[in-house]
Amino acid sequence: MRFADPFAAPGKWYKGNLHTHTTESDGALDPAEVVRRYRDAQYDFLALTDHGRVTVAADPSEGAPLLLLGTEMDGDSSELGERYHILAFGLSEACQVPDRPKVAEAIAWAKQHGGEAVVAHPYWSGLALPDLLRCEGNSGIEIFNTGCHYELAKGYSTVHWDDLLGSGHRAWGFAVDDSHHGVREHRPTDTARAWIMVKASALTQDAIMESIRSGLFYSSWGPTIHEMAVTGAEVRAVTSPVKEINFIAQRWAGGSFTAPEGETLTSAVFPLRGHENYLRVECRDAEGRWAFSNPIFFGD
């Protein structure tokens, strides 16, 4: 069994968003205002990831989140002819971003510059499993994207994640905003809505990036996961009050726990049956928002 367990790991919890746009590409707010809004929402770290460039926010104000250098690269074509978008964050310097790199080149570029790469919004991009299998060396995929969810109801990519995990590939899942900060009459703002909660030794780039690489985080845009523990042949999840706690494994494996009408759940225990290749926890609150753990991996 391999379990990157942030709930038992030493350190503190830090809240951050890894996908954010500004007026330096197609966002509606300038970098300073974006930083201010995430500061006011009590985010601990933030990556500005404008398209095709590395944006540096000048002189962040006191109490502002730790800023991670990043970018979003529009890559080569998927099987359906759509373009991959590769998110890079935690870069060591503000460097020239390659123009329309191939997927492997984009991932390699992120790593060569000290960062990590994540496949952005697979559902929105029309990616299929063969497309994701091309993304060797990435940290994982976006499993929830606020902007895509509010724009056209294609923010959830957990099916893509399960297809990838079920095929034997180990990948972390990331909830992000992909915030462009636009205001529309028919949809809410996409600013400061989703996050990852990282357990790290300190609020520094090195510590945050080390924990992300190790999978010591969970994702959410509402509920809190307090605990996910393996005890004997059981997995126990403890959460904030929710309507549903699911234990997701490959294909038909796993199980679901739903609160009775008018009530909520704060814990559930799933008995392992020995055929699980992986197991992850997700939970839904009364407002329909979800939180997602990273998987426990079983066997080789």
Backbone torsions as a table, in degrees:
resi	resn	phi	psi	omega
1	MET	NA	138.7	174.3
2	ARG	-125.3	119.1	-177.8
3	PHE	-136.5	109.9	171.3
4	ALA	-80.1	99.3	-168.9
5	ASP	-99.8	95.9	179.5
6	PRO	-71.2	-21.1	-175.2
7	PHE	-74.2	-27.7	177.6
8	ALA	-101.7	-9.3	-177.0
9	ALA	-71.5	148.7	176.1
10	PRO	-69.9	160.8	178.0
11	GLY	117.3	-166.6	179.7
12	LYS	-122.2	160.7	176.5
13	TRP	-85.8	135.7	177.3
14	TYR	-130.7	134.6	-174.9
15	LYS	-101.1	130.8	-178.2
16	GLY	-151.8	160.0	174.8
17	ASN	-121.7	133.5	-173.1
18	LEU	-107.8	4.4	-176.2
19	HIS	-140.0	103.7	-172.1
20	THR	-146.0	136.8	179.0
21	HIS	-116.5	155.5	-179.8
22	THR	-133.6	-176.5	176.8
23	THR	-66.6	-6.2	175.5
24	GLU	-72.3	-15.5	169.2
25	SER	-133.5	-103.5	-174.5
26	ASP	-117.3	22.1	175.8
27	GLY	-86.3	160.5	-176.3
28	ALA	-92.7	-11.0	-177.2
29	LEU	-120.3	148.7	178.2
30	ASP	-75.0	162.0	-174.7
31	PRO	-54.4	-41.1	-178.1
32	ALA	-63.5	-40.3	179.9
33	GLU	-70.3	-36.9	176.4
34	VAL	-60.8	-46.7	179.4
35	VAL	-60.6	-42.1	-179.5
36	ARG	-61.2	-42.4	-177.0
37	ARG	-67.6	-37.3	176.3
38	TYR	-73.1	-32.1	173.3
39	ARG	-62.0	-46.8	-178.6
40	ASP	-64.2	-27.1	177.6
41	ALA	-87.3	5.7	173.7
42	GLN	65.3	38.0	169.7
43	TYR	-80.7	141.0	-178.3
44	ASP	-89.1	-28.8	177.6
45	PHE	-145.9	158.7	-172.4
46	LEU	-154.3	137.3	172.6
47	ALA	-111.0	123.9	171.6
48	LEU	-86.9	119.4	-169.7
49	THR	-128.7	62.3	179.0
50	ASP	-67.4	156.3	-177.7
51	HIS	-68.7	124.2	169.8
52	GLY	69.9	13.8	179.1
53	ARG	-157.0	159.3	175.3
54	VAL	-103.5	113.5	-177.9
55	THR	-91.3	131.7	177.1
56	VAL	-112.0	122.7	177.0
57	ALA	-82.1	125.7	-176.6
58	ALA	-78.4	128.8	172.3
59	ASP	45.5	67.9	177.2
60	PRO	-55.9	144.5	-177.5
61	SER	-70.8	163.4	178.9
62	GLU	-60.8	135.6	-178.9
63	GLY	83.7	2.2	179.6
64	ALA	-70.2	156.5	178.1
65	PRO	-64.9	154.4	171.2
66	LEU	-60.1	128.2	-177.1
67	LEU	-100.2	126.2	176.0
68	LEU	-103.4	128.5	178.0
69	LEU	-68.8	137.8	-178.8
70	GLY	-160.6	179.4	178.0
71	THR	-162.2	163.5	171.2
72	GLU	-117.2	123.6	-178.1
73	MET	-105.4	131.3	173.7
74	ASP	-88.2	115.0	-170.9
75	GLY	-99.7	-155.7	-177.5
76	ASP	-79.8	-173.2	-168.2
77	SER	-90.5	146.3	174.9
78	SER	-82.1	-177.8	178.3
79	GLU	-62.6	-28.4	179.3
80	LEU	-90.9	3.6	178.2
81	GLY	86.4	5.4	176.2
82	GLU	-88.5	162.0	-177.6
83	ARG	-91.4	136.2	168.0
84	TYR	-65.8	148.5	165.8
85	HIS	-120.0	124.5	-179.5
86	ILE	-112.3	123.1	178.6
87	LEU	-90.9	129.3	175.1
88	ALA	-119.7	136.1	-179.3
89	PHE	-148.3	161.4	-178.3
90	GLY	76.4	25.9	-178.5
91	LEU	-68.0	150.5	-176.8
92	SER	-82.1	-15.7	-178.8
93	GLU	-158.1	162.0	175.8
94	ALA	-85.7	95.0	-172.3
95	CYS	-116.8	170.5	179.1
96	GLN	-66.3	130.5	-177.9
97	VAL	-92.2	133.1	179.2
98	PRO	-64.1	147.1	-178.3
99	ASP	-90.8	117.3	178.0
100	ARG	47.6	58.0	179.6
101	PRO	-72.8	156.9	168.7
102	LYS	-66.6	158.5	-174.6
103	VAL	-54.8	-50.0	-179.1
104	ALA	-60.5	-37.5	179.6
105	GLU	-67.9	-39.8	179.9
106	ALA	-64.8	-44.0	179.7
107	ILE	-65.5	-43.8	179.4
108	ALA	-63.5	-38.9	179.9
109	TRP	-62.5	-44.9	179.0
110	ALA	-58.3	-44.9	-178.5
111	LYS	-69.9	-38.3	178.6
112	GLN	-62.6	-25.3	-180.0
113	HIS	-104.0	26.0	170.9
114	GLY	83.2	2.7	-175.0
115	GLY	-108.4	-164.0	176.9
116	GLU	-130.2	160.3	-178.8
117	ALA	-122.6	142.6	178.7
118	VAL	-134.1	139.7	175.9
119	VAL	-76.2	121.8	-176.9
120	ALA	-83.1	143.9	171.7
121	HIS	26.6	69.0	-179.1
122	PRO	-56.7	-39.6	-178.9
123	TYR	-65.3	-50.2	179.3
124	TRP	-58.5	-36.7	-177.6
125	SER	-82.1	-6.4	-179.5
126	GLY	70.4	32.4	-179.3
127	LEU	-83.4	147.1	176.1
128	ALA	-117.0	173.0	-177.0
129	LEU	-54.1	-45.4	178.7
130	PRO	-57.4	-32.8	176.7
131	ASP	-65.9	-43.6	-178.6
132	LEU	-67.9	-31.9	179.9
133	LEU	-69.0	-15.2	176.0
134	ARG	-77.8	-13.6	-169.2
135	CYS	-91.3	55.1	179.3
136	GLU	-65.9	136.2	175.3
137	GLY	93.9	-6.1	177.5
138	ASN	-80.3	161.9	179.9
139	SER	-78.8	-24.5	-178.5
140	GLY	161.1	-155.9	-177.6
141	ILE	-134.3	158.1	172.6
142	GLU	-74.7	121.5	179.8
143	ILE	-99.7	-18.0	170.6
144	PHE	-143.1	133.4	-178.7
145	ASN	-133.2	111.9	-174.9
146	THR	-58.7	-47.8	-177.3
147	GLY	-59.3	-44.8	179.5
148	CYS	-67.3	-33.9	179.3
149	HIS	-66.7	-47.1	-178.4
150	TYR	-75.7	-28.2	-177.4
151	GLU	-74.2	-50.0	-176.3
152	LEU	-151.6	28.8	172.5
153	ALA	60.3	34.3	176.1
154	LYS	-125.8	44.9	-178.7
155	GLY	-89.6	-23.0	-177.1
156	TYR	-91.5	127.6	176.8
157	SER	-126.2	34.7	-179.3
158	THR	-71.2	-29.8	175.9
159	VAL	-63.6	-41.4	176.4
160	HIS	-60.4	-41.2	-179.8
161	TRP	-63.1	-47.0	-179.4
162	ASP	-66.5	-35.4	174.5
163	ASP	-60.6	-42.8	-179.2
164	LEU	-67.8	-46.5	178.9
165	LEU	-65.3	-39.8	-179.1
166	GLY	-67.6	-20.6	177.6
167	SER	-87.0	2.5	176.6
168	GLY	97.3	5.6	179.5
169	HIS	-94.3	138.3	-179.2
170	ARG	-98.8	119.8	-176.2
171	ALA	-145.2	140.4	175.9
172	TRP	-83.7	155.4	178.4
173	GLY	-110.3	135.1	-174.4
174	PHE	-122.4	130.4	167.9
175	ALA	-97.7	131.3	-176.2
176	VAL	-138.9	167.2	175.6
177	ASP	-89.4	-40.1	-168.5
178	ASP	51.7	45.0	-169.7
179	SER	-74.2	131.1	172.5
180	HIS	-113.7	-9.6	169.4
181	HIS	69.7	16.6	177.4
182	GLY	-73.3	153.1	179.0
183	VAL	-114.8	122.8	178.9
184	ARG	-127.8	147.5	-179.2
185	GLU	-62.8	-33.1	-171.3
186	HIS	-100.5	6.4	176.4
187	ARG	-152.5	152.6	-178.0
188	PRO	-73.7	170.6	174.2
189	THR	-69.0	150.0	177.8
190	ASP	-100.3	18.1	-178.0
191	THR	-94.4	129.9	174.7
192	ALA	56.6	52.5	-180.0
193	ARG	-115.4	-34.1	-177.4
194	ALA	-125.3	164.1	-175.4
195	TRP	-165.1	166.5	161.7
196	ILE	-112.0	143.7	174.5
197	MET	-105.2	113.3	-174.0
198	VAL	-105.9	131.7	172.7
199	LYS	-93.5	116.1	-175.5
200	ALA	-141.1	160.9	-178.0
201	SER	-74.5	-23.6	-179.1
202	ALA	-163.3	162.3	177.6
203	LEU	-88.5	70.0	175.1
204	THR	-129.3	159.3	-179.9
205	GLN	-60.6	-43.8	-178.6
206	ASP	-60.2	-45.6	-176.8
207	ALA	-69.6	-42.9	179.5
208	ILE	-63.8	-44.5	-178.9
209	MET	-67.2	-37.9	177.6
210	GLU	-61.3	-42.7	180.0
211	SER	-68.6	-39.7	177.7
212	ILE	-62.4	-45.6	179.1
213	ARG	-59.3	-34.7	-177.4
214	SER	-83.5	-8.7	-178.6
215	GLY	82.5	18.9	-177.7
216	LEU	-85.9	63.5	179.3
217	PHE	-160.7	163.5	167.3
218	TYR	-131.7	166.7	-175.6
219	SER	-115.5	150.2	179.9
220	SER	-161.5	158.7	160.8
221	TRP	-135.0	26.8	176.9
222	GLY	-173.6	-77.8	-174.2
223	PRO	-67.8	162.7	173.9
224	THR	-110.5	134.4	170.4
225	ILE	-100.1	116.3	-177.5
226	HIS	-87.9	-30.8	-174.5
227	GLU	-157.8	145.1	169.2
228	MET	-145.8	108.7	-170.6
229	ALA	-132.1	143.3	174.6
230	VAL	-100.7	120.7	178.7
231	THR	-128.0	110.1	-177.2
232	GLY	61.8	-120.0	-179.8
233	ALA	-107.5	29.7	-180.0
234	GLU	-131.2	152.4	171.0
235	VAL	-119.1	126.1	-177.6
236	ARG	-111.7	134.0	175.5
237	ALA	-119.6	135.3	176.4
238	VAL	-124.1	129.5	-172.3
239	THR	-135.7	171.8	164.0
240	SER	-65.8	167.1	-178.3
241	PRO	-57.4	123.8	-177.7
242	VAL	-137.4	167.0	178.2
243	LYS	-91.9	-19.6	-170.5
244	GLU	-154.3	135.2	172.0
245	ILE	-126.8	122.5	-177.4
246	ASN	-115.7	141.2	172.8
247	PHE	-110.6	108.1	-170.7
248	ILE	-103.4	128.7	176.2
249	ALA	-132.5	-171.3	-176.5
250	GLN	-67.9	141.0	174.3
251	ARG	45.8	-116.7	-173.6
252	TRP	-86.6	-2.1	-178.7
253	ALA	-78.0	160.2	179.1
254	GLY	109.9	-168.7	-179.0
255	GLY	-168.7	163.1	-175.6
256	SER	-132.9	142.5	178.5
257	PHE	-125.4	124.8	-177.5
258	THR	-122.0	136.4	-179.7
259	ALA	-71.5	145.8	173.4
260	PRO	-59.6	157.8	-179.9
261	GLU	-52.7	129.0	178.4
262	GLY	82.3	0.4	-179.3
263	GLU	-121.3	173.3	176.8
264	THR	-131.9	165.0	174.2
265	LEU	-109.5	150.6	170.1
266	THR	-128.1	-1.3	176.9
267	SER	-161.1	159.0	174.0
268	ALA	-157.4	151.0	180.0
269	VAL	-124.5	127.4	-179.6
270	PHE	-111.3	123.6	177.6
271	PRO	-80.6	120.1	177.9
272	LEU	-66.5	140.6	-177.3
273	ARG	-108.3	-1.5	174.0
274	GLY	91.9	-8.3	-179.6
275	HIS	-108.4	5.4	-179.6
276	GLU	-73.2	128.8	172.0
277	ASN	-85.0	-33.8	174.9
278	TYR	-151.3	164.7	177.0
279	LEU	-151.0	129.0	175.6
280	ARG	-129.2	159.4	-179.3
281	VAL	-112.7	137.5	169.8
282	GLU	-136.6	149.3	-178.6
283	CYS	-142.0	148.7	-176.7
284	ARG	-121.5	131.1	178.6
285	ASP	-90.1	-178.6	-175.0
286	ALA	-67.0	-18.7	178.9
287	GLU	-93.0	4.0	177.2
288	GLY	84.6	13.4	179.3
289	ARG	-94.9	152.5	-171.9
290	TRP	-121.6	155.7	166.6
291	ALA	-127.5	151.3	-173.0
292	PHE	-137.9	127.0	171.5
293	SER	-83.5	163.0	166.3
294	ASN	-78.9	161.5	-172.3
295	PRO	-78.4	153.5	159.5
296	ILE	-89.5	133.7	178.4
297	PHE	-107.3	133.6	-179.6
298	PHE	-111.0	149.6	178.2
299	GLY	70.1	-157.9	-177.0
300	ASP	-91.7	NA	NA
